C-alpha cells in the first residue's frame, strides 16, 4: 500500500519537474574502490554537518535578538527557558566545530590524493572557496552570544585585520561598523552570518556538487595510471551501496554530536562589558589557533616590516598557493608523482597541528 502511494507521488512529481534523468544519473553513477576510498566519505560528512547547522540555526533564529542590549539575554533565554534550547544551541556549536574539522580532513585528503587534477580544477577552486566561507561563518558567529570572551576575541581579530597597510583601517571599519566593537559590530556580523554568507555558500556549494556529479570521484595518481594502462578499477554503485555507507557515517557522527552536546553543553559565559579590561588568556576558536599562535611568535619587527603584517602576508600567500595548486602542480596532470607538493602538504598539516596544540598548552 505504501509502495503504491510512493509510486503515485513519484509519478506526479516526475510529470511536473522530471525526476527520471536524475534517477538515471544516480543509477549509473559509480564510485571507485581502492585503498584510499575511506577519504571519500568526509565530503558527505561535511555536507551532513552543514545541514545540521542550517536546521539548528533556523531554530535558534526564532528566539535570538541581534543587539548589544538583547543578544546575551536572548541566548540565556534559549538555554534556560526554551524546551531543549540548551541542546539545540550545543548541537549548533559542536556541529560547527566538527564541520570545520571534517572540511579540513576532506580538503587535505583531496590535496594529498591529487584529486584536483584535470578536469577537476574548478571543483577544487569551489572547494577552497567553501573552506574560506566556512571560516567566515566561524568568525561572524563567534560574537553573536555577546559574552566577554567572544567580545574581546573579535576585538583582537579585527585589530589584526586593521594592521594591514593602506586598506587595513577600511577593513576594520567595515567589519566593526565603526572604529570600535559595539552593537553595530554585532548587528553587522549577524547580517553576514545569516544572510550574506549563507547565500554565498549555497551558490558555491551548488556549483561544487554539480561538478562532483559531472566528473565523479577522482582516482589517486597511481590508480589513475593503472586505469590508463588498461587495468580495470573496481567500482560500486553510488545508489544504494555508497549512499548506505555514507549514511552509516552520518549516523555515527550524529551520535558523537548528541553525546558531546549532552555531556559537554556549550557554555554561555559572562556578558560582554566593553568598558572592562580584556580577560587573560584570550584565544580564538581552535581552527584559527595556528594563525593566532604564529602571529604571537613572530617578532614585532622583522628587518623593516611589522611582524604582524609579515604574518598576514604569509597566510595570504599560503592561501593563494592553496587556491591555485591545480595550475601549479603540472606533474599530477600527467599522472606523475609530485613529491614536492606531497611533502609541502604534510608539512603544512604538521605545522597546523603543532601550533594549535602549542597554543592551548601555553
Buried (B, 14 or more C-beta within 10 A) or exposed (E): EEEEEEEEEEEEEBEEEEBEEEEEEBEEBBBBBBEBBEBBBBBBBBBBBBEBBBBBBEBBEEBBEBBBEBBBEBBBBBBEEBEEBBBBBBBBBBBBBBBBBBBBBBBBBBBBBBBBBEEBBBBBBBBBBBBEBBBBBBBBBBBBBBBBBBBBBBBBBBBBBBBBEEEBBEBBEEBBBBEEBBBBBBBBBBBBBBEBBBEBBEEBBEBBBEBBEEBBBBBBBBBBBBBEEEEEEEBBBBBEBBBEBBEEBBEEBBEEBBEBBEEEBBEBBEBBEEEEEEEEEBBBBBBBBBBBBBBBEBEEEEEEEBBBBBBBBBBEEEEEEBBBBBEEBEBBBEBEEBEEBBEBBEEBBEEBEEBBBBBEEE
